[in-house]
Every structure is written in C-alpha cells, then in structure tokens.
Amino acid sequence: MGAGISVETRRASELDPQARALWAQFRAADPALASPYFDFRYVLAAGETAPGAEVAIIRRSGAIVAFLPFQRRGGAIQPMGAPLTDYHGLVAQPGADIDLKAVLEHLRARRFRFGGLVGGQARVNGAAPKPAMIANLTGGYEAYLAGRRAAGQGGFLKDKRRRQRQLAEQVGPLSFSLSADPEVLETIITEKRAQWRRTGQHDVFSTPWTQDLLRRLTSDPEADFGLRVAVLKAGDKIVAAEAGLLSGSVYHLWFPIYDPDFARYSPGALMTLETLRVLAEQGVAFADFGPGVEDYKRAFADEGDQVVEGDVMADPFVEGLRNLVRQTVAGSPQLHDRLRDLYQRLDRRLDRIAACEPHLNRQISAAGRSLGHIGRRHRGVGAGLGLGLWLAGATAGLLILD
C-alpha cells in the first residue's frame, strides 16, 4: 500500500472541530479550492444526502495532511455528491504531495473517476485537461462588460441588448431576482428532468437524494453560502431560471432552464448577464461556469485553471482488460478513434448512472436505456462499430457497475 500515509474514513458530520479547522486552513491556502464544492458546508450537505458518502482523513507521521470527500459505488469511488459536484480532489496541506493511487489502495477501492480534478494530484488515465471557465467580476459589472468587449464579444453584447428590448416590448416588462426561492427550484428540477428525457440523457433527478441535496442547500441559506435561484421574467412569465451555488466570493452557475417558446430572445443569455450584474453588485468576485470550453461559455467567461477528466486506477486486472481492448482495435486507426470517443461517452454516461443510482438493479436498468439510446443513434454504422459498442459498454460496465 501507499507508503508514508495512513487513511481513515468518517462521515463528514463526524469530523471534529480540529479537523474542520484544518480543512478551512488548507482550503484558504490554495486558490484552486475556492469553488463552493470545497466549502465544508457543501460537503456536510452532500455527506448527509448522498449514499455511501465519506471523508478520507489522510495522515502522515500522525498529523492530518489532507482530506478526500468521496462516495463509494461498488469497488469504485467517486467525488462526493457526483454527478452534481463539478470540481473535486484533495483538500490538502500545501506541499503535501499525496498520491491518489496510494489513497485508493488504503480505501481498498480500485478506481476513482472524475470530470474536474483540480491540482494535478496524480497520474491520470485517459487524462483530458480542460479549463475552468471564469467570469471576473472583481472590478464591477461595467468593468466586466468592458473586458468582454476587449475579448471580442462586443457584437454578442450588442445583440443581447437588442433581444432584451424586443422581449420587453413584445412579451412584457422584464424583472430579475436572485434568491433562495424553493418554489422556483422545484420548477427547475421538473424542467431539467423533461430536458434530459428529450435528449436521451440519464435523469439525474430521478433518484431522490439528488433532489434532497439541492433542497437542503436551499432550506437554510447563509449570507455567504448556499443555493441561489436566478429568475428572469417577462411580464408574469418565467422565461429562464438557473440554480447556482455561492461560497464566499465565488458563485458557481449550475442548472439552467429556459422556455423554448421564447428561444428567439436568447432568454438564457439574458438571464446570465443579469445574474452576473447582480453578483457584481453583491461583491462576488468570480462566477464559475464549470469546466469545458463550449462556445456559449466563451461569450461570458475566460479560461481559468486547468482541471482534468479521467481516472486513477488501483486494479491490475481491469487495467489489463483495458489494454486488451486497446490492442484489439489497434490495427484500425479509424475504428480505434471511433471507439475511443464512444468509450469516453459511455464512460461518462455509466459513471453518471452509477453516481445517481447506488443499487445495482437500477444501474443495470438505466444503463440499458442509455446504451439503447446510443445504439439507435448509431444504426447502420457497421458490424465493427457495433462490436466496439459492445466491448466499450462491457468494459465500462465492469469498471463502474459491479
């Protein structure tokens, strides 16, 4: 096992005041941990709702040097609160140099998969670096807008001002609010579920604990922490809304919805600009759009620190199986590239399912629906890709669903 460290696990609520103080100290010392997902209050809420949630307490020479919040799914671990938690990793003493693979060995877990690992804390399989997308509000909203124009987004902003006027003139006067509104949160949950069904994605809110986590974060908001709901109305009609998470001077935009009947007005973009305006007025320094460089994020934000998607493995058998699959398709570069992309898509889907559904029978049922959706989208692509789909699905299932 990993030399030089010892690991014990506790529920988040069981960490004593000394451990909590160390958590806050480690987090404050590392700007990469400013995200609300590393706020211990978020970890407490996730730890009370997510099945299998624990905190690994990592010691060296008897002293606590790091924490890792996680949840168990079979023989694997995931970030605590996955798939809702966008950023994850060690909350560690500066310079602690903790190998995640060694932590896995102590936890008797064979795999740790993540979509937004911060800090480059381990050798990562299939590493896919991507930046966090951050809107800098430190100079206020007007300075933020000036920065977007300097970044080449002047046309985007002009277009949104035009659409804003049209929405107000043709539908009704615009109003905006940012608060902890439990009723609008329920609307967001309902609309997101409908969206995921339409697009064939797994319904993250089909399992009660994910909804419970959002409700818990809304139920007792603090001035510097908790879930907030942004709402843009035209007249008395909600045209867009979004749940976000606040911790200190950082706000994470999380679950947006908009009414497709008003799509021509870009209601989601209008809501986002209003959200940023109000956040700046409230003294929030940074708005985080999450990892990944999708075009819509580039309109609002700049690239921040790099995070990594991939996994850390502590199981030679599964690693060998992976290598076998790679070798099987190595003779066909085109098939290899198609399967790699397909495997990554499957891995994300099945990992998301396993995160939501801690029970094997529900995992299998949801995975079958997801694979069926992908299969229907790939009809007629040939026997080679069909075999690859089966191999990728079998491999991903072996990694995640047991």
N, C-alpha and C positions, 0 to 999 in steps of 0.2 A: 504494500500500500504506500501512498504518498508519504515520503519521509519528511520528518520535521514538523508535522502538524498533527493535531488531533481534532476530531469533529464530533460534536454532539448536536442533537436536534431538540427544539422546543417549539411549541405553538407561539405565535407572535405575542399573544396576550400573557404568556408566562415569562417573558423577558423581564428581568428585574430592573429597577431604576438605574443601576450602574451600567448595565448592558445598553439600555436605551440612551443613556447619556453618551456612551461611546459611539453608538450608531449616529447620533446627531453630530458628534465631533468629526467622525470620518466623513460624513456627507458634506459638512461645511467646508472641509479641506479639499474637496475635489469638485471643481466646476462641472465635470461630466455627470455628477449625480444630482444636479439641480432639478431634474424633472420631477413632477409630482409623484411619479411611480416609485421614487426612492424616499418619499416622505414616510416616516414611520406610521403616521396616521392612516395613510393608504394601505400600508402593509397590515395594520391592525384590522381594517375593514375587510380586506381580501382574506386575511387569515381566519376571520370569523365566518366567512361565507363559502369560500372555495373548498371543495372536497380535497382531502389529502394535503392541505396546506401546512407547511412547517418552515422554520427558520434554522438553517445550519449555522452553528456558532463555531467558528474556526479559531483554534488557539495555537500558539507557538510558545514553547517553554512556559506553558501555563497561562499566558496572557492572551486575551482576546485580540485578534488582529484583523478579523473580517467576519462578515455575515453574508449568507446567501439565502434570500427568500425563494422558496420553490414549492411545487406541488408534485406529488407522486401520481404517476399513471402507469400501473403495471410495473415493469422493470425499468421504466424511464422516469426522468424528472423533467419538469417544465418550469418556466418562470411562474411565480405565484400570481394567480389571477389570470393566467393565459386562458383564452386568447385576447382578453381585454387589455392586458398590460403590454404597452408598446416598447418600453425600454426595460432592460434587465441586466443583471450582473452582480458582481461582488460589491458590497459596501465595505470598503477595506481601509485600513490604516495606510497612509501614503508610504509607498515603497515596500509594501508587504510582500509582493511577488508571490502570489498564491496561484498554483497550477490547478485549474478547474478539473482536469482529469484526475488528479490526486483526491480532490474533494469527492468526485463521483465514486472513486474506489472506496472511500470511507463510508459513503452513504449506501454502498452496495447497489448502485444504480449503473446501468450500462450505457445510458445515453442522456444527454442534455441538449435539447433542440431549442433554438431561439431565433427570433426575427429581428432583434435590435439590441445585440450585446454591446455594451459600452466598454471602452477602456482597453481593448485588445488583450484580454486577460488569458488567452490560451491559444494553442494551435487548434484551428477550427477546420473541420471537414467541409468541403464544398463552400468555402468562405466567399461570401458575396458582399463586399463592402458597399455601403451606401450612406449618403449624408443625411443627418437630421436637417430638416428644413425649418429655418427660424426667421421670424419677423422681429426685427429690432425696434422696440418702442421706447428706448431709453431717452430719446430726445423729444418725445411727444408725438402726437399724431401728424402734425404738419411736417415735422422733420422726417417721419416715416414715409409720407407721401412723396416728399422731395427725393428721398432715397430710391423709391420705386421708379420715379421718372428718370433718375440718373441711371438706373439699371435697365432702361429701355422699355419700361411699362407705361409710358405716358399715354399711348394710344389705348391701352387696356383701361386705364383710369377714366379717360375721356368717354369711352364707350359706356362704362358703368354709370357715369353721371347722367348720360343721356337716357339709359334704360331706367334709372331711378326716377327721373322726371316723368317718363312715359307711364311707369307703374302707378305713380301717384295721380296722374291726370286721368288715366283710363280705368283704374280699379278703385282707388280710394286713397285718402291721406295715409302716409307711412308713419308707423310708430315702431319703436325698438325697445326691448328690455333685456337685461342680463341679470338673472336672479336664480334662486334655488326654488324653482316652481315645480312641485311634484306632479301636477296635472299635465303640464306640457311634457315632462319626462315620460309619462305614460303614452302620450301621443307619439313621441319619438320612438319608443320601443315598438309600438304597434306598426308604425310606418316602416321602420327598418326591417322588421320581420317580413312584411309584404315585399319589400325590395329584394331581400335575399331569396325569397321563394321565386320571384320572377326571374332572377338571374341564375338560378340553379346553385347558389352558394349555400353552405350549411347555415341554418338559422341559429345563430349564437344565442339568441334569447329563448330558444325552445326549452332550455333547461332552467329550472327555477333559480339556481344560485347566481347566475349572471345578472338576472334582473334584480335579485336581492342586493347584490353588491352596489349597483347604481342607486337603488333606493336608500341604502344605508349611507352612501356618500352625500345624499341629498337631505336626509332626515334631520341632521343637526349641523348645519353649515357654520363654520367659523369665519371670522373676518379674513383670515389668510389661508384658508384651506376648505376644500370641498367641491362638490359638483355644482356647476352653474349651467343654466339653460338660457341660450340666446334665442330670442323670438323676434322675427320681422313680420309685421302685419301690414296689409294694405286694406284700409277700412277695418272691418272686423274679421278679415280672413287671414289666417296664418299662411304665409306663402313660403316661409323657410324657418327652420329651427335647428339648433345644434346643442348637444350636451358637451360640456368641456370640464376640465379638471384644473383647479387652482391650487398652487402651493407657493406661498410667499410671493416672489416677484415673477414667477413663471406660470404661464397658462398653457394647457395642452388642449387643442381642439380635437374632438373625439368622435362623436356620432352625429353627422349632419343629415338632415332630410330637407326636401323641398317639394312643393306641389307641382307636378308636371304640367298642370293646366296653365301655369304661369312661366313655363320654361323660357319663353322668348324674352323675358325681362331679366334673365340671369339672377333669380332670387337668391340662390346660394351665395354667389359672389357678393351681392349687395349686403346680405346678412353678415358675411365675413368681414367686409370693410367696416360695417357698423360695430361689430364685435371688437375689432382692433381699435377703433376710435374710443369706445367706452373703456376698454382695458387701459389704454394710454392715459385717459383721464383719471383712472383709479390708481395709477402709479405702477402698473405691471410693466416690467422691463422687457420680457421676451414672450412671444407667442409661438408655440411649437406646433408645427403641422405634421409631425411624425416623420419617420424615415422614408426615403424614396423621393425621386425627382420627377414625379408626374408633372405634366405641363401646368395644371391648374395651381399647383403649389408654387411653381416658379413665378407666377404672376404676383404672389403675395410675399414671398419669402426668399431668403438666400441660403446657400449651403452652410451648415454648421459642422460640428464634429462628425467624423465618420463612425458609424456603427456597423455591426456585422450580422448577416444572416447565415446560419449554418448549424453545425452541431459539434459537440465534443463526445467522443466515444470511448468507452472503457470495456468493450466486449470484443475479444479477438475473433470469435465465431461470426458475429454479424459483420465485422469489418472484412473478414474473408469472403462472406457472401456478397458483399458489395463489390469486391474486387472481381469475383467470378462473373457477376452481371456485366461489369465493365469490359472484361475480356471477351465475353460472348458477343458483344456488338462492336468490338474494336476494329474489326475488318471492314466495317461500313461507316465511314465518317458521317455521311448524311443521316443514317439511322441512329448513330451514336448521338448526334446533336439533337435529333428529334426526341429521342428517348430521354436525354438529359433534361431537356426543357419539360417534357411530360412528367418525368420523375419529380422534378422540383415542384411542379404544380400539384401533383398528387401528394407529395410530402407535406406541403403546406395545408392542403385540404384535410388530410387524415390527422395531422397533428392538431389542427383546429378542432376536429371532431373529438379526438381523444381528450383535449383540454376541457371541452364542454361536457362531455358525457363520460363520467368515471366508471360506468357499468359496461361490461363487455358486450352484452346483448344489444344495448342501444348503440354502441360504437359500430358493431357489425351492420346493424340496420342502416345507420346513417351513412356509413362508408359505401354500402351497396348502392344507395340512392346517388351518392356523389359520383361513383365510378360509372353508373349508368348514364348520368348526365354527360360526363366526358366522352363516353363511348358513342353516344348519339351525335355529339358534335364532331366525332372523327370517323363517321361512317364512310366506307369506300376508300380509306387510305391504304388498304392493302394488308395482307397477312403478316408481313414483317412488323408493321407498327402495332397490329393487333396483338401479336405475341409480346412485343415490347410493353404494351399497356398492361398485359397480364403480369409480366415479370416485374415491372415497376410497382404495380399495385401489391403484388405478393411481398416484395421486398419492403415497401413502406409499411404494409400491414404487420410484417414480422417485427419491424422496428418499433411500432407505435402501439399496436392494438392488443398485445398479449396481456 
